[in-house]
Amino acid sequence: MNIEKKITALVSWFLSRPKTSGLIVFICLFSFLSIIFFFKQQALKQDEQHEMESILAVVKKNIEQNLKINYAATITLALTIDDNGNPKDFEQVAKQIINSNNYIDAVQLVPKGVIKYTYPLKGNEVATNFDILHSPLHRKAALKAIETKSIYFSGPVELKQGGLGVVGRLPIFKKGKFWGFSAVIVKFKTLIKSTGIESFKSNKYYFQLSKINPITNTEEFFLENKSPLYDKSFEKAEIPEGDWVLYIISKEQNYLLGFFPVMIIAFLLSLLCGLFVNTLLKNLLSYNI
């Protein structure tokens, strides 16, 4: 009985205060809609994030597999050097490497950091006798390979023979002393083709590849659409063999920006409902008087 009296009293209080009642309706409805829209946006964001992570993992795996192939090629080239530091059957071995790998454009032997042997030579003649250890553009990457005693990929960088490309260099040591490098050259368009990025092109996402420029020490982007990322939703993966960062970026606007117009609609709808309740209760009170 007491509960019924309390409910009746609450309803009477609600009906007798149009402005307060309208404000309560506005606040409650706006809060309710805000919570619904917020969780809806979060669900959409998580779904997109999981999809981007899955696609990024596939592309990264493709890159890593191709880098392993390049590494195997440099090992094979290194084995052509005898104990006296003289290459044996370079042309024959290099030709076999190129013919069996669609994603390697050229191979080199670089004794003491100076390019002496290149296959195929045609189109790469200008690089002969180029000293990479005295080139500001290549020196840092070459020294890193020597320091780590492992393959390191320089670039994407403008190649001596022209065009943008990536150079993977494996340091070779003979009798404990640095001999030089065995190297693979991959044109940038060849590298991108090997990643499978083209097959993932859609209306939802795009890719970007970046690296810190060794001269300017700023992040440099190499693929199309170089617009800033601060207002974008993206996932990224690091590829340490070349100090690259691979991004997959949503073409949709930032979720916070997308949430703003939805909240305006929720605000206006709640405001209209609050005004409607206020007007309705005022009319009822006038009618009762």
Disulfide bonds with the S-S distance in Angstrom:
none
